[in-house]
């Protein structure tokens, strides 16, 4: 069977959720499937991680241009005529092969339109509706996303299969204490500290994290708050809160983090992630791989992914967020329990299992298309 994949998200830097998903799903498929022929269409060069792909996985970069998926990719797919086309990031070209499968990660643009430009919001809305109409099968990365697709778009539940994403860093060697110390010194971080990682925007609820932290500082906690990520919509509110506080020096803004992310996880007391909306929530699983207790929301997909391995809060309640932080800071038994439960939880998120279920869907869809 000939399978074409829009692998372009895997080449994008920096990688966030959909880029991370695309890259690691392709790598897992390559470990699993020596039979089917894969063409990996790219628009930004070939990721270094693709260098060791087996011979049945062929990267094919084609020059980037505006609306690349709708123009250059669509033309190549018409010429190649694959048995099935897979879009890991929900964009199916309007002129597409007969059989398509797609993954839809979230509909954050529907709930938080202010976090997207008018053009981006329009394009996401149009391509999501189109994908739901035209895909032979839709993969949702969480039950929460599937429920959103049914509720918001009236999608047929039987055409949507929930397949959780995986975790890739369970076996990664932890950073050495010296490396962690060097990174903390570089950013002016002095343990103990609380950690948040993600875009500093309204959707991530960063303002309420800062409010909860400042409340606890007034009560005398010794911690700093480290906010790792680039500014987004609503960052001005975060800045105002910090600048108006006498504890502003205890809030550290690192900007975008690459490899240093592992160091900050390794040194953190608590990972605080009460996001307002997530399609999946990779960061809470990353925190678990580094043995960091997690506080997250009981809304969207986060409770689904965290299970019993996190303290769940109402993300709109600053007081509840503050109480959860205080509880995890002082209760050593709870901290140890959360760390252990987090390690157990990670076993349920394996890229091999994810790839196996995705492969089955691709094969079934391709076989139907050949009839």
ChimeraX attribute file (.defattr): number of C-alpha atoms within 10 A of each C-alpha:
attribute: neighborCount
match mode: 1-to-1
recipient: residues
	/A:1	15
	/A:2	17
	/A:3	20
	/A:4	24
	/A:5	23
	/A:6	24
	/A:7	27
	/A:8	27
	/A:9	23
	/A:10	28
	/A:11	21
	/A:12	19
	/A:13	10
	/A:14	11
	/A:15	15
	/A:16	14
	/A:17	17
	/A:18	18
	/A:19	20
	/A:20	18
	/A:21	23
	/A:22	22
	/A:23	21
	/A:24	20
	/A:25	22
	/A:26	22
	/A:27	19
	/A:28	19
	/A:29	21
	/A:30	21
	/A:31	13
	/A:32	14
	/A:33	16
	/A:34	13
	/A:35	12
	/A:36	13
	/A:37	16
	/A:38	24
	/A:39	19
	/A:40	20
	/A:41	23
	/A:42	25
	/A:43	22
	/A:44	17
	/A:45	17
	/A:46	19
	/A:47	16
	/A:48	8
	/A:49	12
	/A:50	18
	/A:51	9
	/A:52	10
	/A:53	15
	/A:54	13
	/A:55	11
	/A:56	15
	/A:57	23
	/A:58	15
	/A:59	19
	/A:60	15
	/A:61	16
	/A:62	16
	/A:63	11
	/A:64	16
	/A:65	11
	/A:66	8
	/A:67	10
	/A:68	17
	/A:69	24
	/A:70	16
	/A:71	15
	/A:72	17
	/A:73	24
	/A:74	18
	/A:75	15
	/A:76	14
	/A:77	18
	/A:78	13
	/A:79	10
	/A:80	13
	/A:81	16
	/A:82	22
	/A:83	21
	/A:84	26
	/A:85	27
	/A:86	26
	/A:87	24
	/A:88	27
	/A:89	21
	/A:90	26
	/A:91	22
	/A:92	27
	/A:93	22
	/A:94	14
	/A:95	14
	/A:96	19
	/A:97	21
	/A:98	17
	/A:99	22
	/A:100	27
	/A:101	25
	/A:102	28
	/A:103	26
	/A:104	25
	/A:105	23
	/A:106	26
	/A:107	20
	/A:108	19
	/A:109	17
	/A:110	15
	/A:111	12
	/A:112	14
	/A:113	15
	/A:114	14
	/A:115	18
	/A:116	16
	/A:117	11
	/A:118	10
	/A:119	9
	/A:120	13
	/A:121	17
	/A:122	14
	/A:123	13
	/A:124	18
	/A:125	14
	/A:126	12
	/A:127	16
	/A:128	21
	/A:129	17
	/A:130	16
	/A:131	23
	/A:132	23
	/A:133	13
	/A:134	17
	/A:135	23
	/A:136	22
	/A:137	23
	/A:138	29
	/A:139	24
	/A:140	26
	/A:141	24
	/A:142	26
	/A:143	20
	/A:144	24
	/A:145	24
	/A:146	25
	/A:147	17
	/A:148	20
	/A:149	22
	/A:150	14
	/A:151	11
	/A:152	11
	/A:153	12
	/A:154	12
	/A:155	18
	/A:156	14
	/A:157	12
	/A:158	8
	/A:159	12
	/A:160	24
	/A:161	19
	/A:162	17
	/A:163	18
	/A:164	20
	/A:165	27
	/A:166	23
	/A:167	21
	/A:168	18
	/A:169	13
	/A:170	16
	/A:171	8
	/A:172	9
	/A:173	8
	/A:174	15
	/A:175	17
	/A:176	11
	/A:177	12
	/A:178	10
	/A:179	12
	/A:180	20
	/A:181	17
	/A:182	14
	/A:183	18
	/A:184	17
	/A:185	11
	/A:186	10
	/A:187	13
	/A:188	15
	/A:189	23
	/A:190	17
	/A:191	15
	/A:192	16
	/A:193	22
	/A:194	22
	/A:195	23
	/A:196	23
	/A:197	25
	/A:198	20
	/A:199	21
	/A:200	24
	/A:201	21
	/A:202	22
	/A:203	23
	/A:204	23
	/A:205	20
	/A:206	26
	/A:207	23
	/A:208	22
	/A:209	24
	/A:210	21
	/A:211	19
	/A:212	21
	/A:213	25
	/A:214	24
	/A:215	16
	/A:216	18
	/A:217	16
	/A:218	10
	/A:219	10
	/A:220	9
	/A:221	16
	/A:222	12
	/A:223	20
	/A:224	23
	/A:225	26
	/A:226	25
	/A:227	23
	/A:228	21
	/A:229	19
	/A:230	16
	/A:231	17
	/A:232	16
	/A:233	15
	/A:234	18
	/A:235	16
	/A:236	15
	/A:237	13
	/A:238	20
	/A:239	14
	/A:240	11
	/A:241	15
	/A:242	20
	/A:243	12
	/A:244	9
	/A:245	13
	/A:246	11
	/A:247	14
	/A:248	15
	/A:249	12
	/A:250	21
	/A:251	21
	/A:252	19
	/A:253	17
	/A:254	16
	/A:255	16
	/A:256	16
	/A:257	15
	/A:258	10
	/A:259	7
	/A:260	16
	/A:261	16
	/A:262	18
	/A:263	21
	/A:264	26
	/A:265	25
	/A:266	19
	/A:267	24
	/A:268	23
	/A:269	22
	/A:270	23
	/A:271	26
	/A:272	28
	/A:273	26
	/A:274	29
	/A:275	25
	/A:276	22
	/A:277	23
	/A:278	23
	/A:279	23
	/A:280	26
	/A:281	23
	/A:282	19
	/A:283	18
	/A:284	24
	/A:285	26
	/A:286	21
	/A:287	25
	/A:288	26
	/A:289	24
	/A:290	24
	/A:291	24
	/A:292	28
	/A:293	27
	/A:294	29
	/A:295	23
	/A:296	25
	/A:297	25
	/A:298	20
	/A:299	18
	/A:300	22
	/A:301	20
	/A:302	27
	/A:303	20
	/A:304	16
	/A:305	25
	/A:306	26
	/A:307	14
	/A:308	13
	/A:309	25
	/A:310	27
	/A:311	23
	/A:312	22
	/A:313	22
	/A:314	16
	/A:315	22
	/A:316	14
	/A:317	12
	/A:318	19
	/A:319	17
	/A:320	15
	/A:321	27
	/A:322	20
	/A:323	15
	/A:324	19
	/A:325	23
	/A:326	16
	/A:327	14
	/A:328	20
	/A:329	19
	/A:330	11
	/A:331	10
	/A:332	11
	/A:333	9
	/A:334	16
	/A:335	21
	/A:336	15
	/A:337	13
	/A:338	23
	/A:339	21
	/A:340	16
	/A:341	19
	/A:342	27
	/A:343	19
	/A:344	12
	/A:345	18
	/A:346	21
	/A:347	11
	/A:348	14
	/A:349	17
	/A:350	16
	/A:351	21
	/A:352	20
	/A:353	18
	/A:354	19
	/A:355	24
	/A:356	16
	/A:357	16
	/A:358	21
	/A:359	16
	/A:360	11
	/A:361	18
	/A:362	24
	/A:363	17
	/A:364	14
	/A:365	20
	/A:366	23
	/A:367	14
	/A:368	13
	/A:369	15
	/A:370	11
	/A:371	5
